[in-house]
Amino acid sequence: MPESLLLWLALAAYGGAGALCLRRAAVAAFPLLALAVLLHTGSLATRWAALGHGPFTTMHEILSSNLWSLSLVLVLAAWALREVRAVLGAALPVLVVLGAWLLLADASPGHLPSTYATPLLYIHALVGKVYLGLLLVAVALGARSWWHADAARSDELAHRFAAFALVFDSLMLIVGAVWAQDAWGRWWAWDPLESWAFASWLALVTALHARAALRPTPRRHAAWLAGVFVLAFLTFFGVPFISTAPHQGAL
């Protein structure tokens, strides 16, 4: 099917970009990553048109749409800033993991519950994906401090991207609470996904505050951001396996 073919071609391009980064050719990997995003866009659009709803309901769709959104944010950031192009190699392992995981996920169509049939779902998903993408860019920029002694510019950019990530993370929580009130008659219930999402938000706030107040070294700042991303990654892709509340991450 066109969707599957486009997805396989996209995954091959992702893999090729990762291979170039292993050969320390991160700048050369940029156009291949952009091609992967273009092919992946076609795959998601084809699936959306066939099923009549966005890629939000199954683990396959969650992995695929987040692989696409993370890559898109990386491509746009790399297009705008040469510093990001130089550190693509630090971010691509995350994309490779998601791509490999996607290959193992069941691609069968899911169903769209009535609580998902709202514009709030699309806003919630959009700001959440932008948040995680910005945070990944921040982590990649911070990682530069581990192989460059003078990484002040990258450290400052990492801080700025993390700050923008906090804005979108906060919007994700606010829109999610409004959606929960509309869907289930409550703003917040501390279910597993809500609790982990708040913990991720709190960890990011703490990292930003520590950067401003304690002035850590670029390497320590990078380590803090990496820890925040791991927590956010587990929230996006770990909780859907264990959540049994109405607010599931995958159905």
Secondary structure, 3 states (H helix, E strand, C coil): CHHHHHHHHHHHHHHHHHHHHHCCCHHHHHHHHHHHHHHHHHHHHHHHHHHCCCCCCCHHHHHHHHHHHHHHHHHHHHHHCHHHHCCHHHHHHHHHHHHHHHHHCCCCCCCCCHHHCCHHHHHHHHHHHHHHHHHHHHHHHHHHHHCCCCCHHHHHHHHHHHHHHHHHHHHHHHHHHHHHHHHHCCCCCCCHHHHHHHHHHHHHHHHHHHHHHCCCCHHHHHHHHHHHHHHHHHHHHCHHHHCCCCCCCCC
